[in-house]
Amino acid sequence: MTKTRSPASAARRLCRGAVLVALLVGACGEADRAQDGAAEPLTVFAAASLRDVMLEQAREYRRLGGRELEFNFAGSNVLALQLEASPGAADVFLSADSLWVEYLERAGLVRSESTVRFLSNQLVVVAATTSPLAFAELGALASADVRYLAIGHPEAVPAGRYARAALERVAVDSGPLWSQVEERIAPAADVRAVLALVEARDDTVGIVYRTDALSSTAVRSLLEIPGSSTPPIGYFAAVTRESEHIEAATELVEYLAGEEARPIFERHGFDVPVVPRG
Amino acid sequence: MVSLKVATAATVLILVPCLLLAYRLARSRFRGKRLLSTLLGLPLVLPPTAVGYLLLKLLSARGPLGRETLGFDLDLILTWRGAVIAAGVMAMPLVVRTAQVAFEAVDPRLEMMARTLGYNRLQTFVRFTLPLARRGLLAAIILGFTRAVGEFGATVTIAGSIPGQTQTLASAIYAAQQVGDHREAYVLLAIAVIVGFVAILVAEHLARPHAEDSGRT
């Protein structure tokens, strides 16, 4: 009597179904690409902290007659490694620090002559809006009330590297603040992940850009970290070496570094460098 | 190693509820059975990050299971216990489904015979059904365990990736790759492949029908 199903045959059926679904999904992707019209959109790999402002800039850029922009938002480190793996995947790379642009310049994957510094930012310490935590100075982060300190991954994510640099520069009684809080660091994949963790726990503070603090109603800024205690926080734009739309990509970079883009950047809390960029 | 601790705890945590659910789904008909089965399957098809986000919002300070609603703190966010919850939720459908198939393969008439011999329901389940289905159930446990070891999206969303505390094999691979530390990523990758390979090998071996205990008479 064999009417009962064996687990193995069920598993086989499951596998066959999965393969079919994968093929269908692949076919859909091909069809989408075939529909592309004349003025192809530019693909922009942009640091996660630029998300809100770049979506608005994209609308403005389109309104002014520029090309449509398609985005891939992630930590600058993730984007740089993705570009390394697939150099033609983007036309423009917007990095939240110089490190990852230089990384790609060394690899010959972005046009170094095109690289401009187009924005600055500042770090702030944030907590959930409802959190009772309050600080007068950075050194107070060593206090026991703070269970976790969420930052971008301190070796990879620009915001995390800046945060670490700032904490290393502050001296408390027994050495740099960094070594006091290191045990309580919760490294996150990017600044948006930091915000999510801070929003979820009242006893957790995070270090993010001022612009991120402004973008979330669920967190409030406790303390600004003065620009003098971090390395200069600069956003860099670069055209990729393998872009098929070099001219359009260069125009976009010029727009972002120019006067037309300034009001939107400033409204989101970014600092726009006044002096020649680069 | 955090991964083993988390995966073991997650498997132990979900085991009994999963087996009971699987048995009920395999044996009885009841209102809402299909709905229950579909809901249980959701973590299998939802993006793990969606499950993670849902858990994060449920468990956050002001969420439905948060400190302010419950009056006490479950303390799951950014802790290894949170990773256990995430891995458990993600592993659950796999365990229930595999166990359900294993129970279905046990001939109900054997259970009925046991009942007529005077064993009560619980005794029948423990002394006859479980042993008869043991291979499929072991496969379910192994699959659930490896799913828990490999879980990334939901875990990293609610538990973060704190080295030594909540950083699992999966999130360590991601972290190594984020930093561009390819050496470490390769080592971790090799560990993951070996664990997965052994687990599937064992699970397949267990799941292969054997005349003696696949319920065929």
Chai-1 contact restraints between the chains, C-beta under 6 A:
chainA,res_idxA,chainB,res_idxB,connection_type,confidence,min_distance_angstrom,max_distance_angstrom,comment,restraint_id
A,T4,B,A105,contact,1.0,0.0,6.0,A-B,restraint_1
A,T4,B,G215,contact,1.0,0.0,6.0,A-B,restraint_2
A,S6,B,P209,contact,1.0,0.0,6.0,A-B,restraint_3
A,P7,B,V101,contact,1.0,0.0,6.0,A-B,restraint_4
A,P7,B,A102,contact,1.0,0.0,6.0,A-B,restraint_5
A,P7,B,G136,contact,1.0,0.0,6.0,A-B,restraint_6
A,P7,B,A207,contact,1.0,0.0,6.0,A-B,restraint_7
A,A8,B,A207,contact,1.0,0.0,6.0,A-B,restraint_8
A,A8,B,R208,contact,1.0,0.0,6.0,A-B,restraint_9
A,A10,B,V101,contact,1.0,0.0,6.0,A-B,restraint_10
A,N77,B,Q178,contact,1.0,0.0,6.0,A-B,restraint_11
A,Y148,B,L78,contact,1.0,0.0,6.0,A-B,restraint_12
A,H153,B,Q178,contact,1.0,0.0,6.0,A-B,restraint_13
A,E155,B,V179,contact,1.0,0.0,6.0,A-B,restraint_14
A,A156,B,Q178,contact,1.0,0.0,6.0,A-B,restraint_15
A,A156,B,V179,contact,1.0,0.0,6.0,A-B,restraint_16
A,A186,B,L78,contact,1.0,0.0,6.0,A-B,restraint_17
A,A186,B,G160,contact,1.0,0.0,6.0,A-B,restraint_18
A,A186,B,I162,contact,1.0,0.0,6.0,A-B,restraint_19
A,P187,B,S161,contact,1.0,0.0,6.0,A-B,restraint_20
A,A200,B,L56,contact,1.0,0.0,6.0,A-B,restraint_21
A,A200,B,S60,contact,1.0,0.0,6.0,A-B,restraint_22
A,A200,B,I77,contact,1.0,0.0,6.0,A-B,restraint_23
A,R201,B,I77,contact,1.0,0.0,6.0,A-B,restraint_24
A,D202,B,A61,contact,1.0,0.0,6.0,A-B,restraint_25
